[in-house]
Amino acid sequence: MHRHALPLTPQVGRVGAQRRIETTRRAARLALPLAAVALLAGCAAPANAGPAGADAANDAGTEASGYPLTLDNCGTEVTFDAAPERVVTVKSSTLELMLALGLEDKVVGTAFADGPVPDEYADAAAGLDVLSDKVPSQEATLAVEPDLVYAGWESNLSAEGAGERDALAALGVASYVAPAACKEEGYMPDPLTFDEVFREFEEAGAIFGVPDRATELVDAQRTALEAISPSDAGLTALWYSSGDDQPFVGAGIGAPQMIMDAAGLENVAADVHDTWTAMSWEAVVEANPDVIVLVDAPWNTADAKIAALESNPATAALPAVQAKRYVVVDFPSTEAGVRNVDAVASIVDQLGSLEG
């Protein structure tokens, strides 16, 4: 089953947890609704402080000229009066961006990790409180008294999950969804691009009062991306994420397409106007990809996918399978975040090994 399924039992926060929230509201709590013009991140984020004051403001987590900050987040207006101080992250993408921005001291709980954090963030993540290996319940979320729930998917913020956005707001808890995960028309990136991924880093920098750190992160990632020489072999590829009876693959407007484009691969499912799609094995055989990109996840490993491809009589005859032209990426790299550039570099390196 693909990781997007969320089979959770509905739970609600206890009165005691709610009282603790109400009595420990932080300066960064959400104020909704406000009679303010919704500002997108590009309007709010970067140049908030002069050179002399920027470092001190970043260390303090606030910049006077950056707040209040109002954003239209997946169709929900959110306002931050100051930088959040107690954050629950849901999904690897949100946690890893917090770590990349040096904000681990603001994280009071994490949940729904898609795998270990990269080695460079391991020390920072070592002492963090893991609330759940899936979406945390509202009760578990409220128990750590957050002032912000930072979600990787809109579906994380539900009655069955960390709590509905309006319900959290009523308790003084802000909610924010990684913008690349917005699904409504007009909010879902179409297509997702690296410019959009980097814009979202800058928006997070604005929210947490660390625009200089966000700028440094974006500059480093842009430099690394520009240094990659994509494959010029004209190879077609299938991005195989999950599924046995029917494969679930990267389609034409999401992170897989963005990464394959940057690596010089032609996606055989590029004509599907979605981030992901189900595809029949007959269609895979007809497409006859030169390379198969395998998503490696703890619950559905690359090795398991290889075994499925090689045991299925139809796919076993594919030249890519017979020649073992496989490229492997880890699951957290498949969603918009700090790992995307590294995923491009890794794919290009692996393609070079295959060609050699």
N, C-alpha and C positions, 0 to 999 in steps of 0.2 A: 504494500500500500504506500502511496506517496505521502511524504511528510506533511502535506497540506491538510490531511484529515485530522480533526480534533475531537476524538471521542471522549468527552469529559462529562462528569456528573455535575449538574447544577449545584452551586453552593453560594451562599450569600454571607456577607460579613456579619459578625456578631455585634451586638449593641456595644459591648465593651471595646471592641476594636474601633468602632465608629466614634465612641467618646474620646478614645485616645487620639484619633485623628483631629477631632474638633478642638481638643485642648492643646494640641501641639502643632498648630498650623504654622508653617514657615513663611518667611517673607516672600517666597517665590510661588505661593499658591495661585491657583487659577481664579480669575475674575470673569465670570460669564453671566449674562451677556454684557457687553460694553457698547456704548454708542460711539464707536470709533471706526474709522475706515480700516478695513482689513488690508494689511500690508503683507506682500509676499517677501520671502527671505531676501531677494535681491535688493529690496528697498531698505531692509532693516539691518542687514548684517554688518558688512565689513567696517569701514573706517569710523570707529566710535570714539577713539581716544588719541591724544597726541602721543608722539614717540616716548616722551619722558614718563607719561603716566600709564602707558599701555601695559607694561609688565606688572606694575603694582595692581592695576585693575584686574588683570587676568588672574593673578594669584588670589585676589579677594573674591573672584567669581562674579563680580558685578562691574558695570560701567555706567555711570550716571546718565550719559547721553544715549544709551542703548535701550532704556526702559522708560515707560512700558512698551513692550513689544507685542504687537498683534499680528497673528498669522491666520490665514485661511488654510487649515490643515485637513485635507480630504473632505472638504465641505463643512467642517466644524471650525468656527471661529474660536481661537484660543488667545489669551492675553497673559503675558508674563510680566509681573511688576518688578521682578528681580530674578537673578539666576537661581534655578532650582538647586536645593541643597541635599535632598533625600530622594534618590531616584531608584525605581525598580525598572530594570531592562528585561524585555521579553524578546527572545531570538538572539542569535549570535551577532547579527549585523548591527544591532543597536549597542550591545555590550562592547563590541570591538571598536566601534567608533568612539565611544566614551573613553576606552583605554588609549586609543590613538591620540586623543585630545588631552591625555593626562588627567582625566577626571575620575579615576577609580575611587578617590576619597568621597565622591558624591554618591556612589552606588551602594545602596543599603540592601539590595537583593537582586538576584538574577534568576532567569528561568528560561526553559525551552532552548537550551543550547543545542546546536547542530553538530557539535564536536568540540575538541579541545581548542583553546585559543592559540594563535600563532606563538611560536617560541618567544618572540620579542615582547609579548604581553604576558607571558606566563607568570612572572614574579608579581606584576601588578594585580593579576586576577586571583592569585593564590589564596588570599584571605577573604574573598567575597562570599557572602551568604547565598547559597543556592536554595531557592524556594521550591523549585519543582523541576523535573526533567521534561515536563510538558508545560502547557499554559497554566500559570498558577491560578488557584481559585481566588475569588474576591476576598475571602477570609484570610488566606495566606498573604495576599498582597497588602491588605490593610494592617495586618499584624506588625509589619515593619515600619508603619507610619510614614509612607512616602508623601512627598509633595508633587511628584510627577511619576506617571507610568509611561515609559518610553517603549512603544510597541513596534515590532518588526512587521506585523500584519494587522490590518483593520480587524480581522476576526479574533485577534487576541483580546480585544476590548468588547466583551459580551457578558451577558448575565451568567453564562456558563464558564466564563473565563475570569480575567482580572477585574471585570466590572464594566458596565456600560458607561459611556463617556459622561452622559448627563448625571448618572448616579454618583460617579466619582467626583464630578464637579461640585455636586451638592454637599460633599464632605470636605471640600477644600483641596481636592487632589486633581491636579492638571493631568491631561492625557495628550500624547503626541504620537502620531504614527509616522514611521519613515515614509516620506512622500513618494518614493518609488513604488511603494506597496499600495498606494491609493488605487481603487478599482473603478470609481465612478467616472463617467465621461467628463472630460474637461480637467480631471485631476490625474488620471493615470498617464504617465509619460508614454508618448506615442510618436516615435519609438523611444525607448530608454537610450540615453547617450552618456558618454563619459562627462560631458559638460554638465548634464543634469545631476549625475552622481556627485560631482565636485561642488555643484551649487548646494546640494543637500548637506555636504560637510560644512559649508559656510553658514548655512541656516542653523545647524546645530551649534556652531561657534557663537552665533548671535544669541541663541537661546541661553546658552550656558555662560555668556559673558567672556568668552575666550576667542575673539575673532582673530587675533594674531596667531594663535596656535592653529586655528582652522586654515588660515592662509598658508602657513608653513607646510601643513599637511598636503594641501592642494598643490602647492608648488612642487613638493617632493614627488607627488604622484604623477603630475603632468610631466615632469622631467623624466621619470622612469618610463612612462608610457611612450614618450617621444623617442626614447633610446631603443625601443624594440623595433626590429626589422621584421615585418610580417612575412609569412611564407608567400613566395611567388610561384608556387607549383600549381596553382589553380585547382586545388583539391576540394571535393565536396565532402560534407560531413553530416552525420546524424548525431544530435546531442541526446543521449539516452539517459534519462534521469531515473526512471523506475518502471515497474510493471513487468509481468511475465506473460499473461494471456494477451495483453495489449500494452505496448510501450507508451510511456508518457514522456514526451520529448520537448526540447526547447523550440518554440515557434518564432515568429518573425519580428516581435517588437520588445522583447524583454532582455534581461541580462545575458542569457545564452547567445542571442543574436548579436548583441553589442560586443561580447567577448570574441565570438567567432569572426566577426567583421575585422576587429583589431588584429587578430592572429592570421588573417588572410585565408580563412576558410569560407566556403559557400554552403550555407545551411540548406539542407534538402527540404526543410519545412518552413522556409522563409516566407512562403506565400500565405501562410496561415496568420491572420491578423489577430494575434493574441500573444501573451507572454509564454504560455505553455499549451500543449495540445495532446490529445490522445491520437495515436496513429496505428493503423493496422500493420501487422507483420507483412502482409501482402504489399502494402504501400512501401514499406521499408525495402523489401526485395526489389520492387520495381524501381525505386530511387537509386539502388545500388551505390551507396556512399563509398567514397574512397577511404574514408577514415571514420571511426566511431569514437565519439567523445563519451566517456563513461563517468558518471557522477558517483563518487565514492562516499557513502554515508554509513554510519555505524549500523543502521537498521536495514541497509540494502547496499552491500559493498560492491565495488567494481569487480571483484573476483566472482561474486554471485551472478552478476550480469554476464560476465564472460562465459560462465558455465551454462547460463540460459541460452546465449547466442549459439554456443557450440553444440548444444544438445537438441536444438530445434532444427529439424531437417531442412526447413526453408532457409533459415538464416545461416546455417552451417555451410551452405554452398556459396555464400557471398564471398567474393575475393578478399574483402577487408577482413572477414572473420578467418578465412583460411590462412591469410598472411599475418594475422594477429596485428593488424594496423589499428591499435587502440591507443587512445590518449586519455589520461585520467585527471580529473579535477575533483577536489573535495567539495562537499555540499555547501559549506559556508561561502565558497567562491561563486556560487551560482545565483546569489541574491545581491542586489546593489549594496556595495559596501567597500571597506578598505582593502579587501582581498582581490578585487576585480583586476587590477593592473598586474598583480603577481600571477593571476590565473592566465592572463594573456602571455606573459613571459614564459610560464611553464609550458603552455601548449606549444608555443613556437619552438622551444627547446626540444620537446618530445617529438615534434614533427621533423626536426632536423635529425634526430636519432633514427626515426623510421626511414627517412629518405637515404640516410647513410648506409 
